Amino acid sequence: MPSSTDYPHLSLLFVMMVLMIVLPSFEAFTGVVGHRRSVLRVLGDGDGSMDYALDLNSSTFDSVLKDSPTSFAIVEFFAHWCPACRNYKPHYEKVARLFNGPNAIHPGMILMSRVDCAMKNEDTLPWNASDPVQIARAIYDTEEATAQTFDILTDNKWITQETRAPLIMFLQLLAAHHPSKRCRKGTAEILVNFDDLWPLNTSNSSQGTSIMQTGDVTKVFPICGKEVPRGYWIFCRGSRNETRGYSCGLWILLHALSVRVGDGEAQQAFIATCDFIHNFFKCEECRRHFHEMCSSAPSPFRTARSYVLWLWSSHNKVNERLMAVEQEWRTGDSRYPKMLWPPPQICASCSTSTIKPKTGNTKLNWNEDEVYNFLKQHYSISSLSPPSNDETGKSSIKGVSVSDDAASSTHAVTVPVSAALAIALASCAFGALACFWRTQQKNRKQKN
Ligand SMILES: Cc1cc2nc3c(=O)[nH]c(=O)nc-3n(C[C@H](O)[C@H](O)[C@H](O)COP(=O)(O)OP(=O)(O)OC[C@H]3O[C@@H](n4cnc5c(N)ncnc54)[C@H](O)[C@@H]3O)c2cc1C
C-alpha cells in the first residue's frame, strides 16, 4: 500500500489546494448571504455520480489552461490514494458542477479542474479511445458543433430553395433528439419560424432568401441558446488548434442522434443525416466519401439497431482510411491516433482479434450485438447528460415572432457568480485547513 511517505513531495500536499483564482473585485463575495439558501439547495442536489471537474495531467495542463476561454481557473492538486482527498472529492465536485457540469449555472466563467499528482500511468488508455468519463463531457461539443453548423449555413447563405427540404428534415431530427435540451428548444424555435425566415420562393431564384441580415439570424435564433460554449471543444479538443474540434463534435452529434431514434424513424434519420452531410458539410472530400457510403447502404433501415451499426461502421471506414493517410502524411493529431473503434480497453466484448495466416496481419471480428449495446450506452442520455439550461429570446425583427411561450421554465436554481465563486473559495480553503489540521494531529501523535 502506498503511503504519504512514498511521495515526500506530496506529504504536505495531501489535500492541499493550489488555487489559481483571480477575483475580479471584492464584489465577488457580496451577495453570498442573500443567495446562500439557493446555493445550498443546488449543492444539495448532487448525487456525486458524475465527475464535473476536468482532469489535467502533465501533457494537457499548460495547453488547456492557456487556451481556456474562461477568465478564471481553479486547480486542485491531489493524490488518488489519499483518503482525505477522496473524502473531499464530492465537495469539490458539487462546486465544479456549478461551473462545468451539463447543468452548470454559470457555464464558461470558471474552469474547475484537478491534477492527480500521484498518477503515473496516464497513457495506458489510447486518447482516442474515449472512456465513459471523457464522453460525458462531449455534450458541450455537440452543442458547439450544432451552433457552428448553423453559423456556417447562414454565413455562407447555403439555405436556398434547393437545400430547404434537407435542412428542415435535419432540423426536425435535432428538435426531437438532440442530446442537449437547449439545442432541441432552439431548433424548434427555428422550425416554427422557418417560413418567415426563408420564405418559399415562387420565382426561379435559388439564392439564400432570408429576410434577415446574415448575422441577425443566429443572434435572434441562437440554435443552442445564447450561452453555448465557443472555442471549448472539451472532449474534442486536439493537441493543436487545427486538429479535431468541429468534425469530431459533428461525429459525436450524429452518433448521439442515432442512438435516440426509434425503429420507425431509422430510415428518416438516415436520409436526414446523409442529405445534411451532402449539402452542408464544408469538407468536399468528406462529403464525397460519405455520399458513397450512403449510396451503398443497405437501406431502407427498418430498425434503429441497423442504422446505429451502419453509422458506426461508416465512421470506422473513415477511421481506417485516415489511419493510413495520417501515418503517411503526418497530418493527424499524434496524440489522438485514428483506430478501429471501440478498442478492447473500453469494450472487451465488442471484438476479438485473429491473425491472418497469409499476411500475419491482425483482423478484428466484431460482435455486433455487443457493439450495439455498447454504442447505446456510450452515447446515451446518461453518458451525455443534457443541460437543462434553457434560453428564451424575443425578436424585435419585423415580421418574425419569437415567442417565449414555448420556453420551458428552467428547473435550475439561479446562483450568482459571486456566490458560487465564494463557495468555491471557501470550500477549497476548508480542504486546505482540514489537511493542515490532520497533519498537526499526526505530528502531535508521533511526538507522544
Ligand atoms: C461525416 C464525416 C465524414 C468525414 N469524412 C472524412 C474524410 O473522408 N476524410 C477526412 O480526412 N476526414 C473526414 N472527416 C473528419 C474525420 O473523420 C475526423 O472527424 C477528424 O479527423 C478528427 O478526428 P478525431 O481524432 O477527433 O476523431 P473522430 O473520427 O472525429 O471521432 C470522434 C470520436 O468519436 C468516437 N469514435 C471513433 N470512431 C467511432 C465509431 N466508429 N463509432 C462511434 N464512435 C466513434 C471516438 O470517441 C472519437 O474520439 C469526416 C467527418 C465527418 C463528420
The ligand as a Gaussian input file, in Angstrom:
#p B3LYP/6-31G(d) Opt

LIG

0 1
 C      -19.497000      12.626000     -41.737000
 C      -17.995000      12.848000     -41.706000
 C      -17.203000      12.359000     -42.719000
 C      -15.818000      12.589000     -42.716000
 N      -15.052000      12.129000     -43.747000
 C      -13.726000      12.421000     -43.797000
 C      -12.915000      12.048000     -44.917000
 O      -13.404000      11.437000     -45.844000
 N      -11.612000      12.403000     -44.899000
 C      -11.055000      13.094000     -43.865000
 O       -9.856000      13.411000     -43.918000
 N      -11.784000      13.437000     -42.773000
 C      -13.098000      13.123000     -42.714000
 N      -13.851000      13.507000     -41.643000
 C      -13.176000      14.058000     -40.445000
 C      -12.575000      12.889000     -39.613000
 O      -13.427000      11.769000     -39.613000
 C      -12.362000      13.255000     -38.129000
 O      -13.533000      13.813000     -37.610000
 C      -11.220000      14.219000     -37.893000
 O      -10.036000      13.730000     -38.475000
 C      -10.982000      14.396000     -36.360000
 O      -10.698000      13.115000     -35.809000
 P      -10.764000      12.771000     -34.268000
 O       -9.484000      12.177000     -33.861000
 O      -11.248000      13.926000     -33.497000
 O      -11.857000      11.581000     -34.149000
 P      -13.199000      11.428000     -34.923000
 O      -13.036000      10.443000     -36.022000
 O      -13.765000      12.747000     -35.275000
 O      -14.119000      10.734000     -33.816000
 C      -14.610000      11.461000     -32.698000
 C      -14.822000      10.490000     -31.563000
 O      -15.822000       9.542000     -31.941000
 C      -15.557000       8.277000     -31.347000
 N      -15.489000       7.299000     -32.417000
 C      -14.437000       6.983000     -33.211000
 N      -14.788000       6.052000     -34.094000
 C      -16.079000       5.760000     -33.878000
 C      -17.011000       4.862000     -34.467000
 N      -16.661000       4.064000     -35.473000
 N      -18.274000       4.811000     -33.988000
 C      -18.644000       5.601000     -32.959000
 N      -17.813000       6.474000     -32.357000
 C      -16.541000       6.547000     -32.802000
 C      -14.256000       8.425000     -30.580000
 O      -14.585000       8.674000     -29.236000
 C      -13.613000       9.651000     -31.195000
 O      -12.781000      10.326000     -30.276000
 C      -15.236000      13.299000     -41.635000
 C      -16.041000      13.800000     -40.605000
 C      -17.415000      13.578000     -40.636000
 C      -18.280000      14.139000     -39.523000

